[in-house]
């Protein structure tokens, strides 16, 4: 069957009804997103490829705290897992890490992050910009005027130094 020609529109065949099982196929992707957003993000969303080739070293440094899955035995015989405070230079792919074995029942504190940041600055120099998550352990680094008088605290955003 053919559609009648309207002004400015070419003649083309009529769209046939899809088979009963395919009637809502166009909504399948929305159903996946609604049911399991993680699967949708991992398998259906395009990834972003960023180009950092024009960045200079120490332009952007990313900080984060990570658990380390290596069991360590303390002097008293108890077992615990260390935490790593990591500083990643986006331009050079270098990582500066500080490992901390906290006392039982404790986690990384602001003092640990400040000491790790100071060690990173001693080795690399002061970065132009820091990206940090909104963890309270970073608040001392954000407010410490030893590193830069213009440092402003904006948890969860880029920290300009």
N, C-alpha and C positions, 0 to 999 in steps of 0.2 A: 504494500500500500504506500501511497505517496501523499505527502502533505500538499495542500494547495499553496502555490507561490504567493507570498505577500510582498508588498513593495519593499525592496531592499534586502529581502531574505532569499537565499537560494532554495531550490527545491531539494529536500532531503527525505530519506525514509523515516517513517514513524518509528518511534522507540517502542519496542515490544515489551510487554510485562516480563520481569525477570521470573525465573522459576521460583516456586514458593519458598524453598530453602535459602535463596539468595536475596530475598526481599529486603532484609535489613543488614546486608553485608557492609554497606557503607558506614554503619554505626559500630562495627566490630572494634575498631581502634578506640573509640570512646568508651566502650564497655571495658576494655582492658585497662584503660587509664583509671576508670572509676573503681574497678575491682582491686587493682594492685598497682599503685603509682610507681613503686620501685621497679617492677618489671617493665612498665611503660618507659620510665626514664632510662633504664639500662639497655633496652632492646630496640626502642622505636624512636627515641629522640636523637637528633644528630649531635655528635660531639663537637666541641669548639676547639679548634687548633689555634693556639696563640703563637705568635712569633716574637721571641725575646732576643733575636740576634742583634738588635740595635741598642739593647740596654748595656750600660756600663756595669762593671762589677760593683757590688754593694749599693746599687741604686734601689733595689727592692729586696728586703729580707723578710721571710715569713717565719714566725715563731709558733711553736706548738709543743704540747706535752703529750708523750705517748707511753703506754705501759710496755714493758719489755718482758717477753715470755721466756725468760731465763731464770730458773730458780737459783737463789743464793742462800747459803746457810750462814746465819749469824754466829758470832762467837759463843752465844748462849745456847746454840743448837736449834733455835727456831728457824723456820724457812720463810722467805719473803721474795717478792719480785721487785726489781728496781723500776724506776721511772726514768724516762729520757726527756730532757728538755732540749728540743732541736731548733736550730736556726738554719734556714735554707736560703742560700743566695740564688735567686731566680736566674740571673744572667750566667753564672758559672756552674750551676748545679752542685756547688759545694755545700756540705752540711757540717755545722759545728754542733757537737752533742755533748751534753753534760749528763752523767748518770747519777741518780740520787737513790740511795737505799734509805727510805724513811723509817722512822721509829714505828713500832707496831701500832696500828690504829690511826696513823697519820697519813697525810697525802702531801703533795707538792704545795709549798707555801710561797708567798711573795718573795721571801728572803732567798729561797732557792733560785727562783727565776731571775732575781736581781743579780745574784752572784754569777749565774750562767751568762746573763746578758753582758755583764762587765768582762767576763773572760772572753766572750765572742768579740767585744769591742777592742780588747787588748790585742787579739790576734788579727782581726780583719780591719779594724777602724770603724768609725761610726757610720752606719748606713744612712742613706737619705730618707728612706721610708720603711716603716715596719707594717706588716700585716699580722694582726693578732686576733684570736677569737675573743669572746667576751668573758673569759674566765677571770675570776677575782685574783688569781695568782699573778696576773699581769699588771695590776693596778700600781704596784710600787715602781715598776719600770716606766710606766706612763707618767708618773708624777716626779720621778727622780731628776732634779735639775742639774745633777753632775754631768749628765749625758748631753743635754742641750737645753738652753733656756726657753726655746720656743716650743718645746714638746707639749702637745695637747692630748688629753685623754678622751678618746671616743671609742668605748668598748665595741667590738664587733666591726669596726671600720679601719681603714688605713690610718696609721699613726704617722704623721709627718714629723720628721726630725729636723 
